[in-house]
Amino acid sequence: MTEYELLNPSGNITALVTKDVPREKYKEISNEIMNNNPSVEQVGFLKKYSDTVFRLEMAGLEFCGNASRAFACFLVKEKYVSSDKFEISVSGYDDLIECNVEKKGNDYFSTIDLKLKKPINDFIEKKDLDGQEVCVVKLPGISHVFLDIKKFKFDKENCKKEAKEILNKLNLLDLPAVGVIWYENSQIHPVVYVKDIDSLFYENSCGSGSMAFGIYQSYLKNSDGLFDCDVIQKNKEIVGVNIDLNKKIINSAKICGFTKFTL
């Protein structure tokens, strides 16, 4: 039986496999865990990056913001690291990610910081969807399509089917991981597809989607300097976002929120 822990970052339930397993087994193990635990939305694997840095690899080798946050909390909770500030390596992102973890009661609050260091326009792609312009935010390891609910109706019961059709129309299904996010004001409804493991979830919460939403809103508002927003998830929990821009260069993109270790 595969050894794993269940982590709960803002409702985006993540199974973390704590025993080293070969990459070719990821899909099989991920399917096994998710079949046995219907609440699990994604599976990650604990690896060593170096003598001092731990690595998180998602089952589809995508980047996952909430899993990265939760992984940082797990490392502190289980004393894999001796400091509350440290770096981790994650799939889908080439550089190390800075983490800051605080224990608050029985829960943990973490911030992860991606030093993107590129112009904001490099992350933005505009596409035509049924005659209307939509925006795709291209993060390392995952992209997200944003649909304003005022223009594109959101159907909770059929959103997964609609998301797959939209991704097909936009020729995005070959990406390693891609989300379709319907949004209303600051609330998001994320449907995420991961190619390698052929998974499609209407997620309770999405960290990378929240980060992408912050970048998208920064772009729409033509922001420069610090842009902060609280992104309301499907389950009403909050993921905080901070985008630090200087002359249209994204120096830093942060997300923060709580992780629980009980479901």
C-alpha positions in Angstrom: 0.0 0.0 0.0 1.3 3.4 -0.9 2.2 5.7 2.0 0.6 9.1 1.8 -0.7 12.0 3.9 -3.8 14.1 3.2 -3.2 17.9 3.2 -6.0 20.5 3.0 -4.8 23.8 1.5 -8.0 26.0 1.4 -10.1 22.9 0.5 -8.0 21.8 -2.5 -7.4 18.3 -0.9 -4.0 17.0 -1.8 -2.5 13.5 -1.2 1.2 13.7 -0.6 3.1 10.4 -1.2 5.9 10.3 1.3 7.8 7.3 0.1 10.0 7.7 -3.0 8.5 6.1 -6.0 9.6 6.0 -9.7 8.0 8.6 -11.9 6.6 6.0 -14.3 4.4 4.9 -11.4 2.8 8.3 -10.8 -0.3 7.9 -12.9 -1.1 4.4 -11.5 -0.6 5.5 -7.8 -2.5 8.8 -8.4 -5.5 6.9 -9.8 -5.4 4.4 -6.9 -5.4 7.1 -4.3 -8.1 9.2 -5.9 -10.3 6.2 -6.5 -10.0 5.3 -2.8 -10.5 9.0 -1.7 -13.2 10.8 -3.6 -12.3 14.1 -1.8 -8.7 14.1 -3.2 -8.3 16.5 -6.2 -4.6 15.9 -6.8 -1.6 13.8 -5.8 2.0 14.9 -5.2 5.2 13.1 -4.5 7.9 13.9 -2.0 11.4 13.9 -3.5 14.9 15.2 -2.5 16.3 18.0 -4.7 19.6 18.3 -2.9 20.9 17.6 0.6 19.0 20.6 2.0 16.1 21.2 -0.4 13.0 19.0 -0.8 11.1 18.7 -4.0 7.4 18.2 -4.8 6.4 16.5 -8.0 2.8 16.5 -9.0 1.4 13.4 -10.7 1.3 15.1 -14.1 4.5 17.1 -13.4 2.4 20.3 -13.5 2.8 23.3 -11.2 0.3 23.5 -8.4 0.2 26.5 -6.1 -1.9 25.1 -3.3 0.0 21.8 -3.2 3.2 23.8 -3.0 1.9 25.8 -0.1 0.7 22.7 1.6 4.0 20.9 1.0 5.8 23.8 2.7 3.6 23.4 5.7 4.1 19.6 5.8 7.9 20.0 5.8 7.6 22.3 8.8 5.1 20.2 10.7 7.1 17.0 10.2 10.4 18.8 10.9 11.9 18.0 7.5 13.2 21.6 7.8 14.5 23.5 10.8 13.4 27.0 9.8 10.1 28.6 9.0 11.7 30.3 6.0 13.2 28.1 3.3 13.2 27.1 -0.4 11.6 24.2 -2.2 11.7 22.8 -5.7 8.4 21.9 -7.4 7.5 20.4 -10.7 6.6 22.7 -13.6 8.8 25.5 -12.2 12.6 25.6 -13.0 13.8 27.8 -10.1 13.5 27.4 -6.3 10.4 28.8 -4.6 10.7 30.8 -1.4 8.4 29.7 1.4 7.3 31.2 4.7 5.3 29.1 7.2 3.6 30.1 10.4 1.8 27.8 12.8 -1.6 29.2 13.9 -3.3 27.0 16.4 -3.8 23.6 14.8 -3.3 24.9 11.3 -0.5 26.4 9.3 -0.4 29.6 7.2 2.1 29.6 4.3 3.2 32.0 1.6 5.1 30.9 -1.5 6.9 33.4 -3.7 7.7 32.9 -7.4 10.4 35.3 -8.6 9.1 35.4 -12.2 11.3 38.3 -13.4 9.6 38.8 -16.8 7.4 41.4 -18.4 3.7 40.9 -17.6 2.9 40.8 -21.3 5.0 37.6 -21.5 2.4 35.8 -19.4 -0.7 37.1 -21.4 -2.1 35.5 -24.5 -5.4 36.7 -26.1 -7.5 34.2 -28.0 -10.9 34.3 -29.8 -13.6 32.2 -28.3 -16.9 32.1 -30.3 -16.2 35.6 -31.5 -15.2 37.1 -28.1 -11.7 37.8 -26.9 -10.5 35.9 -23.9 -7.3 36.0 -22.0 -5.0 33.1 -21.2 -2.4 33.6 -18.4 0.6 31.3 -19.0 2.3 30.5 -15.8 5.3 28.1 -15.6 3.8 24.5 -15.6 0.2 25.5 -16.0 -2.0 28.0 -17.9 -5.4 29.4 -17.2 -8.2 30.7 -19.4 -10.4 33.5 -17.8 -14.1 33.8 -18.6 -16.1 36.7 -17.1 -19.4 35.2 -15.9 -21.2 38.4 -17.2 -20.1 37.3 -20.8 -19.8 33.5 -20.5 -22.5 31.7 -18.6 -21.3 29.4 -15.8 -23.2 26.1 -15.5 -22.1 24.3 -12.4 -23.5 20.9 -13.5 -21.9 20.9 -16.9 -18.8 23.0 -16.3 -16.3 20.1 -16.8 -17.8 19.2 -20.1 -17.9 22.8 -21.2 -14.3 23.4 -20.0 -13.0 20.5 -22.2 -14.9 21.8 -25.2 -13.5 25.3 -24.6 -9.9 24.0 -24.3 -10.4 22.0 -27.5 -11.7 25.1 -29.4 -8.7 27.1 -28.1 -6.3 24.3 -29.1 -5.0 24.1 -25.5 -5.5 20.5 -24.7 -1.8 19.6 -25.5 -0.6 21.8 -22.7 0.7 19.8 -19.6 -1.9 21.4 -17.4 -4.5 24.1 -18.1 -7.5 25.5 -16.3 -10.7 27.2 -17.4 -11.7 29.7 -14.8 -15.1 31.4 -14.7 -14.9 34.5 -12.5 -17.4 36.9 -10.9 -15.8 39.9 -9.2 -13.1 38.2 -7.1 -14.6 34.7 -6.9 -13.3 32.0 -9.2 -14.7 28.7 -10.4 -11.7 26.7 -11.6 -11.9 23.6 -13.8 -8.4 22.1 -14.3 -7.2 19.5 -16.8 -3.9 17.7 -16.4 -2.9 15.9 -19.6 -0.5 13.2 -18.5 -2.9 11.7 -16.0 -6.0 12.7 -17.9 -7.7 14.3 -14.9 -10.4 16.9 -15.0 -11.6 18.5 -11.8 -13.9 21.3 -10.8 -11.7 22.3 -7.9 -12.8 23.5 -4.5 -9.8 25.9 -4.6 -7.0 26.6 -7.0 -3.7 28.3 -6.0 -2.1 28.6 -9.4 -5.5 29.9 -10.7 -5.5 32.5 -7.9 -2.0 33.6 -8.8 -3.0 33.8 -12.5 -6.1 35.8 -11.6 -3.9 38.3 -9.8 -1.7 38.6 -12.8 -4.7 39.0 -15.1 -6.3 41.7 -12.9 -2.9 43.5 -12.7 -2.8 43.4 -16.5 -6.4 44.7 -16.9 -5.9 47.5 -14.4 -2.5 48.4 -15.9 -1.0 48.2 -12.5 2.6 49.0 -11.5 4.0 48.5 -8.0 2.2 46.2 -5.6 -1.1 44.6 -6.5 -3.0 42.7 -3.7 -6.2 40.8 -3.9 -8.1 38.2 -1.9 -9.4 35.6 -4.3 -12.6 33.8 -3.2 -12.5 30.1 -4.0 -15.4 27.9 -5.0 -15.7 26.8 -1.3 -15.7 30.5 -0.1 -12.2 30.2 1.4 -9.6 32.9 0.6 -6.3 32.6 -1.2 -4.3 35.9 -0.9 -2.4 37.1 -3.9 0.4 39.7 -4.1 1.9 40.7 -7.4 5.0 42.9 -7.3 5.5 44.9 -10.6 8.2 47.3 -11.5 8.0 49.0 -14.9 5.7 46.1 -16.1 8.2 43.5 -15.0 6.7 40.9 -12.5 9.4 40.7 -9.8 7.4 38.4 -7.5 4.1 36.6 -7.5 3.0 35.3 -4.1 0.0 33.4 -2.8 -0.8 32.7 0.8 -3.4 30.8 2.8 -4.2 28.2 5.4 -3.4 24.5 5.3 -5.2 22.0 7.6 -4.1 18.4 8.3 -7.6 17.2 9.1 -10.4 16.8 6.5 
